[in-house]
Amino acid sequence: MTASTQFKYLFIHVMKTGGTSFADVIDANFPLEHRYPGAVMQGETNPLKKMEAYLFVPGIVAEVNAHPDRYRIVAGHVPYATRELLEQRYVTMTVLREPVSRTVSYLKHCRRYHTEHMDKPLEAIYEDDWFHASFIANYQTKLFAMTARESLAEIRYGDYEPRLPPRSELGDSEEVSPELKSLTARGNGRFCMECFAASTGVIELDDQRFTRAKENLATTDVVGVTEDYGNFLQTLVERYDWQVDSMSHRHAGGDEDISDELRRRIVSDNEMDTELYHYARSLAHRAAPTYN
């Protein structure tokens, strides 16, 4: 374990940017008892609890702040604003991805794992309004534009009956009520993500929000892009003494053959993400920050 013990780290894992591969690097640099959520997930078999540990900002913040000396690295699918909710100083890291590639990868993920999307063409999944608003349209910008209060809020996007209750009314996830079981009939993908993921779907972007997203990205200590993943890892090696045996990662590449029309729609719906991505590329090679 060679990562510098001078710092603690927060990895903002943007969905479908190659962050799953980064888990191997984290494992090589930190013992299990110092990793969140790894330390709290030892032996856990309940998939809902696993998702909650990686997605649910209120729970993550409560656990990490309650044990300030336990975790040297915290990772999750969380907004940037999680940083200010944590009481201690964390070196913050993230990886962004070119929006067309990220979106196609996300659509393929939906088709593979969500019962409501299985066997559907990517174009049909793209039309799913809840997923489009929550995880497709300028999703990366929304993560960096959200406020701390919005990151904690359980505001639901869209009209749906019956409504999903707040997490506090869901119980301990061991026994799911018949009422909650009925909600899964609309699809396991939406049910699980709506239970725990920050409510990105309700965020309406404008110029002010985009400026905030850029400012927050600029204050992220280590910024990488999927297409230059090796540089992201090399920065951790050179700046923080991380151990990285290989610069390869499990990102499969390849967009799959998608129609020109779908490609145009993704580009049109992700203009802010495209600009933010190019800004991330410019940040990826900057000098190391100075810490007081």
N, C-alpha and C positions, 0 to 999 in steps of 0.2 A: 504494500500500500504506500504509494509515494506522493499522492497529491498533497500539496502544501497544507500543513495543519494551521497555518496562520489565518485561513479564511473558512467561512461557511458559504455554501452555494445554493442557489435557487435556479432550477431549470424550468423555464416556461416552455412546455412541450406543445407547440402548435401542431394540431392534428395533421397527419399525412405529410410531414416534412422530413421524415427519416429519423425521428426521435426515438423510435423503438430500438434501432440499432445502438443508440447512445446508451441504452441500459447496460449493454455489455461493458462499455467503457466505465460507467459508474461502478459496476460490480467489481471491476479490477482495481479500483482506487479507494473504495470505502468498504469497511466491514459492514455486514448486514445490520448490526445493531445501531449503526450511525446513519442509516439510509431511511428516508421517508419516501414512499410508504412501505418499503420492504420490511422494516422492523415490526410494523404493526400487522403485517399480512402473513407472518410466518404461520404456516399450517392452515390458513383460511381457505375454505372451499366454497363459500357463498359468493357467487358472482356479483350480486348486488353490492355486497360489502366491499369487494375489490374495486368496483367502479366508483363507489362513493369515496374511497380512500384516495383515488387519483383525480377526481373531478369536483368534489363538493367543497367549495372554498370555505364556508363557515366551519366545517369539520376539520379541514386541513389546518386552518389558522388556529383553532382552539387546541388541537393536539400539539402542534409545533410550539406554540407559545407556552403551553403548560409544561413542556420539557425542554427548556432552552439549552441545556447542556447535552442533550441526547443526540440531536441530529446535526450532522455536518453537511448533508446535502438533502434538499427537498425538491421533489420533482412532481409535476402534475400538469394536466390539461387545464390550466388556469389563466386568467387574465394577468396582464402586467401589474395591475393595481394590487395584486396579492402581496407584492413586495412591501408596500407601505403598511399593510396589515400585520406583518410579522415584526415582532418587537426588536429582534436583533438584526445586525447588518449582514446582508448576504450578497456575495458576488452573483450577479444575475446573468443568466445565459439563455440564448434562444437561437432557433434556426428558422428562417423563412424559406418559402419555396415559390418558384414561378407559378402564378395562379392557375394557368391552364393545366399544367402537370399535377398540381396539388388537387384541383377539383376533380380531374379524371380519376386520380388515385382514390379520392374520397368516395366518388360514385361507385367504383369497383368494390370498395370496402362495404358500402351499404348493401350492394347486391350479394355480397358473400355472407354477411352476418345478420342482416335485418330481415325478419320474416316478411315484413310488408314490402320488401324490395326484391326478394329472391326471384330469379328468372325474368326480371324486367329489363328492358333495354335501358341503357344509360340515360337516354333522352327522357324516358318516363320518370326515372328517379329524379332527374333534374327538375321536373315539373312539380315535385312534392313541395308544396309551399312552406311547410314547417321546416323541413330540412334545408331548403334553399335559403330561407331567411336566417336560419340559425348557424349553418355551417358551410355555406357556399358563397353567398354574395358578400364580398369584401370582408370575409371572416377574419383574416389576419389583422386588418385595420381595426376591426371592432375589439379584438382582444387587447390591443394597445391603446384604444381610445376610451375604454370603460373606466369609470371611477370606482373607488373602493366600495362606496355604497351600492353601486350597481352590481359589483362582483359578489356581494353578499346577499343581494335581494333574490327572492324566489318569485319573480314576476313571470307569468306564463305568456308565451306568444300564441296568438290566434284563438279562435273560438272552438271549443271542443267540449262535448258532454259525454260522460260526466267529467268534471274538472279534476285534474290531479291536485291533491291537497299538498300543503307544505311538508317539507321533510319531517318536521316535528310530529306530524300526524301519521307517519308511515310505520311507526313501530320500530322494532329492532331488526327487521328484515328476515327474521327467522320464520315468522308466521305472517303471511300476507292475507289480508282480509278478502272475503269474496268480492267486495266492492272494488278493491284494488286489482284483484285478478281479472275483473271484467275490463279494466283499463288496458290490460295487456292484449286484449283482442284487437285493439287498433294497431298493434305491431310492437314487437319487443324493442325495436330500435328507438322509436320515439319515447316509449315508456321509460326505458333506462336512462336515456340522455336527458329527458325532461325532469326526471327525479333529481339528478345530481349536477348536471353541467350548468355553468354560469349562463344566464339568460341573454345570450348574444342576439337572439332573434328580435328582441324589442329595441335594440339600439338603432337609432336613426342617425346616419352619418351626414355631416355637413363639413364645410371648410374648417370650422373651429375644431370639430372632432378630429379631422385629419391632421391638423397642426399638432394637436395633443398627442396623437399616435406617433408622429415623427419625433416629437420631443421625448416621449417615453422610450422609444426605440434608441434614440441617441444616448440616453442615460443607462441603457443596458450594457453591462460591462463587456460581455463577449457576444457578438452578433455573428452568425454564420448564415450561409445559404446552402440548401440541399445540393445544388449543382457544384459547389466547391466545399464539400463536406470535410475534405482533408485539411483545408486551411483552418476550419473551425477547430478541429482536433489539435492541429499543430499549435494554435494559439494557446490552448490549455496546457500543452506540454511546455512551451517556452515561457509562458507567463506565470503559471501556477504549479509547475512541476508534476503535472499529471503523467501517469504511465499509460501509453497507448502503444500496443504491440503491432497493431495493423491499422492502416488508414481506410481500409475497405469498410463498406456497410451494406445492409441488406436491402437498400432501396433498389427495386427491380428496374427502374427507368421505364422508358416506353410508355406512350400515352394511350395505347390501344388505338385502333382505327376508329376515329369518331368523325361524324359528318362535319362538313365545313360550317353548316348552320349552327351546330352545337358549339363548335369552337368559337364562332363569332359571338354567340350569346355569352359564353363564359368570359370572353374578353370584355364585352360591353358591361357585364354585371360586376366586373372586378377591376374597374379603372383605378380605384384608390389602392387596391392591393398591388396592382402592377407598379404603381409609383412607389409604394412603400417597399416593395421587393427590390427595386433598383436602388433605393436609398440604403437598404440593408447591405447590398453589395458594396456600396461605397464605404460603409462602416466596418466591413469585415476585415479590412487591412489597416485599420488605424492603430496608433500607438497605444500602449498600455495606459490606463488611468492612474492617477496619483491618489493614494489613500492617506488620510490623516491618521 
